[in-house]
Amino acid sequence: MTAGGDSRWRQGAVALVAAALAAIAGALLRSPGEIDGWTVLHWIGKPLATAILVALAWRAGAAADARLRRGVLAGLVFSLAGDVLLMLSPTLFVGGLVAFLAAHLCYLWAFTADTPLFARQWPLVALGAIGAAILAFLWSGLAPALRGPVIAYVVVLVAMAAQSIARWQVHPGAATRMAAIGGVLFVASDALLAIDRFRSPIAAAPLWVLGTYWAAQWGIAQSVRGAQRQ
């Protein structure tokens, strides 16, 4: 990674934090059912934060393995689409779920660029147990029509996070460690979102859900920061 590349990522981190804080503040302070200034701030900050990560991954260029970069970049683009869908209306929840399902499939594909699928099995077992426990806790609050899509989503999310940890175990390093942290944080963020939506409201939910979400995406985006072409 060149000095210019490091500077770009540092600037991106500052911009990401600013956009994320704007989105979180807007979500916390807006008036439900109204389009006020806080709502507009949220609408600007939320997609902007993820778009910053898309730009950083795009500019990683030749420094990153081609398959890894394409997978991470595609995952971030699908995540951006999911952000917009979930932000605009609760009726678009299934569309947002599908967009993030596609994002996790892209990340899973990216993390198998240099590591066999589930090369270490303990992360899959551990995260699978956590995913099953979360599903059991949510089950009574899920509408029957949502149960199938949510199960599919949890399976793919757990697989992605488990593969991110397995890749770190096979190829120890700063970039793989950050991606593994990102995978685990994604599980935490989505669990918080689902509990708040389907089971029991969480105080200041946007702070915890969005905070862990962008920390997760930042970690995953780090995959392409120092990854060398294979």
C-alpha positions as CSV (number, residue, x, y, z in Angstrom):
1,M,0.0,0.0,0.0
2,T,1.5,3.3,-1.1
3,A,1.5,6.5,1.1
4,G,-1.1,7.9,-1.3
5,G,-3.3,4.9,-0.8
6,D,-3.0,5.1,3.0
7,S,-3.9,8.8,2.9
8,R,-6.9,8.0,0.7
9,W,-8.2,5.4,3.2
10,R,-7.6,7.8,6.1
11,Q,-9.6,10.5,4.4
12,G,-12.3,7.9,3.5
13,A,-12.5,6.9,7.2
14,V,-13.1,10.5,8.2
15,A,-15.7,11.0,5.5
16,L,-17.4,7.7,6.5
17,V,-17.6,8.6,10.1
18,A,-19.1,12.0,9.3
19,A,-21.7,10.5,7.0
20,A,-22.5,7.7,9.4
21,L,-22.9,10.2,12.3
22,A,-25.3,12.3,10.2
23,A,-27.3,9.3,9.3
24,I,-27.5,8.1,12.9
25,A,-28.4,11.5,14.2
26,G,-31.1,11.9,11.6
27,A,-32.6,8.5,12.4
28,L,-32.6,9.2,16.2
29,L,-34.0,12.8,16.0
30,R,-36.5,12.7,13.1
31,S,-40.2,12.8,13.7
32,P,-41.9,9.6,12.9
33,G,-44.2,9.8,9.8
34,E,-42.9,13.3,8.9
35,I,-40.3,14.4,6.4
36,D,-38.4,17.0,8.5
37,G,-34.8,18.2,8.4
38,W,-33.5,15.2,10.4
39,T,-35.2,12.8,8.0
40,V,-33.5,14.5,5.1
41,L,-30.2,14.3,6.9
42,H,-30.7,10.6,7.4
43,W,-31.6,10.1,3.8
44,I,-28.4,11.9,2.7
45,G,-26.0,10.4,5.2
46,K,-27.1,6.7,5.0
47,P,-26.4,6.1,1.3
48,L,-23.5,8.5,1.3
49,A,-21.6,6.4,4.0
50,T,-21.9,3.2,2.0
51,A,-21.1,5.0,-1.3
52,I,-17.8,6.2,0.3
53,L,-16.9,2.6,0.9
54,V,-17.8,1.7,-2.7
55,A,-15.5,4.4,-3.9
56,L,-12.6,3.2,-1.7
57,A,-13.0,-0.4,-2.9
58,W,-13.2,0.8,-6.5
59,R,-10.0,2.8,-6.2
60,A,-8.1,-0.2,-4.7
61,G,-7.4,-1.0,-8.3
62,A,-4.6,-3.4,-9.3
63,A,-3.3,-3.6,-5.7
64,A,-6.0,-6.1,-4.8
65,D,-6.7,-9.6,-6.1
66,A,-9.2,-9.3,-9.0
67,R,-11.8,-11.7,-7.7
68,L,-11.6,-10.4,-4.2
69,R,-12.0,-6.8,-5.3
70,R,-14.9,-7.6,-7.6
71,G,-16.7,-9.6,-4.9
72,V,-16.2,-7.0,-2.2
73,L,-17.2,-4.2,-4.6
74,A,-20.3,-6.0,-5.8
75,G,-21.2,-6.7,-2.2
76,L,-20.9,-3.0,-1.3
77,V,-23.0,-2.0,-4.3
78,F,-25.8,-4.4,-3.3
79,S,-25.5,-3.1,0.3
80,L,-26.0,0.4,-1.0
81,A,-29.2,-0.7,-2.8
82,G,-30.3,-2.4,0.4
83,D,-29.6,0.8,2.4
84,V,-31.9,2.8,0.1
85,L,-34.7,0.2,0.0
86,L,-34.8,-0.2,3.8
87,M,-34.5,3.6,4.3
88,L,-37.4,4.6,2.0
89,S,-40.3,2.5,3.3
90,P,-41.0,-0.5,5.6
91,T,-42.9,-2.0,2.7
92,L,-39.6,-2.5,0.9
93,F,-38.2,-4.7,3.6
94,V,-38.2,-7.8,1.5
95,G,-36.5,-6.0,-1.3
96,G,-33.8,-4.8,1.1
97,L,-33.4,-8.3,2.5
98,V,-32.8,-9.7,-1.0
99,A,-30.3,-6.9,-1.7
100,F,-28.3,-7.8,1.4
101,L,-28.6,-11.5,0.7
102,A,-27.0,-10.8,-2.6
103,A,-24.3,-8.7,-0.9
104,H,-23.4,-11.6,1.5
105,L,-23.2,-14.0,-1.4
106,C,-20.8,-11.6,-3.1
107,Y,-18.7,-11.4,0.0
108,L,-18.7,-15.2,0.4
109,W,-17.6,-15.6,-3.2
110,A,-14.8,-13.0,-2.6
111,F,-13.6,-14.7,0.6
112,T,-13.2,-18.0,-1.3
113,A,-10.8,-16.4,-3.8
114,D,-7.7,-17.7,-1.9
115,T,-9.3,-19.9,0.8
116,P,-11.4,-23.1,0.4
117,L,-14.9,-22.9,1.6
118,F,-15.0,-23.4,5.4
119,A,-11.4,-24.4,5.5
120,R,-11.8,-24.0,9.3
121,Q,-15.1,-25.5,10.5
122,W,-15.3,-24.2,14.0
123,P,-16.4,-20.7,12.9
124,L,-19.3,-22.2,11.0
125,V,-20.3,-24.4,14.0
126,A,-20.1,-21.5,16.5
127,L,-21.8,-18.9,14.3
128,G,-24.4,-21.5,13.1
129,A,-25.4,-22.0,16.8
130,I,-25.6,-18.3,17.3
131,G,-27.7,-17.9,14.2
132,A,-30.0,-20.7,15.2
133,A,-30.5,-19.1,18.7
134,I,-31.3,-15.7,17.1
135,L,-33.9,-17.4,14.8
136,A,-35.5,-19.2,17.7
137,F,-35.7,-15.9,19.7
138,L,-37.3,-14.1,16.7
139,W,-39.6,-16.9,15.5
140,S,-42.8,-15.9,17.3
141,G,-42.5,-12.3,16.0
142,L,-41.9,-13.2,12.3
143,A,-44.9,-13.2,10.0
144,P,-45.2,-16.7,8.3
145,A,-44.5,-15.1,4.9
146,L,-41.1,-13.8,6.2
147,R,-39.9,-17.0,7.9
148,G,-38.5,-18.6,4.7
149,P,-36.7,-15.5,3.5
150,V,-35.3,-14.8,6.9
151,I,-34.0,-18.3,7.3
152,A,-32.3,-18.1,3.9
153,Y,-30.8,-14.8,4.9
154,V,-29.4,-16.0,8.2
155,V,-27.9,-19.1,6.6
156,V,-26.0,-17.0,4.0
157,L,-25.0,-14.4,6.6
158,V,-23.6,-17.0,8.9
159,A,-21.8,-18.7,6.0
160,M,-20.2,-15.4,5.0
161,A,-19.1,-14.5,8.5
162,A,-17.7,-18.0,9.1
163,Q,-15.8,-17.9,5.8
164,S,-14.3,-14.5,6.7
165,I,-12.9,-16.0,10.0
166,A,-11.7,-19.2,8.2
167,R,-9.8,-17.0,5.7
168,W,-8.2,-15.1,8.5
169,Q,-7.1,-18.3,10.2
170,V,-5.6,-19.6,6.9
171,H,-4.0,-16.3,5.9
172,P,-3.3,-14.3,9.1
173,G,-2.8,-10.6,8.5
174,A,-4.3,-7.2,9.1
175,A,-6.6,-7.2,6.1
176,T,-8.0,-10.7,6.7
177,R,-8.4,-9.9,10.4
178,M,-10.4,-6.7,9.7
179,A,-12.6,-8.7,7.3
180,A,-13.2,-11.3,9.9
181,I,-14.2,-8.6,12.5
182,G,-16.4,-7.1,9.8
183,G,-18.2,-10.5,9.3
184,V,-18.8,-10.9,13.0
185,L,-20.1,-7.3,13.4
186,F,-22.5,-7.9,10.5
187,V,-24.0,-10.7,12.4
188,A,-24.3,-8.5,15.4
189,S,-25.8,-5.6,13.5
190,D,-28.4,-7.7,11.7
191,A,-29.3,-9.5,15.0
192,L,-29.9,-6.1,16.6
193,L,-32.0,-4.9,13.7
194,A,-34.1,-8.0,13.7
195,I,-34.7,-8.0,17.4
196,D,-35.7,-4.3,17.3
197,R,-38.0,-4.9,14.4
198,F,-39.6,-8.2,15.1
199,R,-39.2,-8.9,18.9
200,S,-38.7,-6.0,21.2
201,P,-37.8,-2.3,20.6
202,I,-34.2,-1.4,21.5
203,A,-33.4,2.0,23.0
204,A,-31.5,4.2,20.5
205,A,-31.6,1.3,18.0
206,P,-30.2,3.3,15.1
207,L,-27.0,4.0,17.0
208,W,-26.3,0.3,17.7
209,V,-27.6,-1.1,14.4
210,L,-26.0,1.5,12.1
211,G,-22.9,1.8,14.2
212,T,-22.1,-1.9,14.0
213,Y,-23.2,-2.0,10.4
214,W,-20.7,0.5,9.1
215,A,-18.0,-0.8,11.3
216,A,-18.7,-4.2,9.6
217,Q,-18.6,-2.8,6.1
218,W,-15.4,-0.9,6.9
219,G,-13.8,-4.1,8.0
220,I,-14.9,-6.0,5.0
221,A,-13.8,-3.2,2.7
222,Q,-10.3,-3.4,4.3
223,S,-10.0,-6.8,2.5
224,V,-9.0,-5.0,-0.7
225,R,-6.7,-2.4,1.0
226,G,-3.6,-4.6,1.4
227,A,-4.5,-7.7,-0.5
228,Q,-2.1,-8.5,-3.2
229,R,-3.0,-9.9,-6.6
230,Q,-2.6,-13.7,-6.6
